[in-house]
Amino acid sequence: MGVTPERDKELARQGRLVSIVIAVSFTLWLIANAVGGPLGIPVQYAFLFDFAALGAMLWALIVALRIWRERRG
């Protein structure tokens, strides 16, 4: 049983969303780390940016695995 063309378009849209989330979260994390030190941002906020980036990456991994599983079967 294959994936219908409509569902394939939906999975492609989800894949694009995953790639955007990865790119934006990584970019924001890099900027926060580069700017945080010179501006004297407290360490608690640095951990907040780290955990936000980890959360985004975890979400992206889960959605990517769901897409992969659905396309396989």
N, C-alpha and C positions, 0 to 999 in steps of 0.2 A: 504494500500500500504506500504509494508515493505522496509527496507533499503537493497540494493543489497550487496552481499558479498564484491565487490570492494569498494563500498562507505563505508561499515563498516570498512574495513581496513584503508581507508583514515581518517575516524573519529577517529579511534584508534591512528593513527599517530599524528593527531592534539591534541588528549588528552595527549599523551606523551610529545609533545612540550609544552603544557600548564604546565604540572607538572615540566618540566625542567626549564621553565622560572620562575615559582614560587620559586623553590628551589634555583636557582642561584641568583635571585634578592634579596631574603631574606638573603641569606648567605653574599652577597656583602654588603648589607645594615648593617648587624650586624658587619662585619669587619670594615666598614667605621666608624661606631659609636664608636667601641671599640678603634680604632687606632687614630681617629680624635682628641680626647681630649689630649692624651699624646703628640701627634706631634704638637699640636697648630694650627691645620687647621682652617682657618677662618669660621665663622658661615655661611657665604654665601655658602660655599662648603658643609657644613652639610645639608643645605636646598636643595641643588642640589641633593645630594644623596637621601634625603627623597622623593623629587618629582619624581626622576627617579624610585624609588621603587614603589611609588604610581601609576605611569604610567604603570609599568610592571604588577602590580596587577590588575589594571583596564582592561588592554588588556586581561589578562588571564581570568578575570571574563566574559568579553564579548564573548570571544571565547568559553569558557566552556558553557555559556548559549546557544550559537548557536549550539554547539554539542548536548546538552540536548534536545533542541527543535527539531532538525532534527531527533534524534533517537525516539522521542515520536510520530512524525507524519510523 
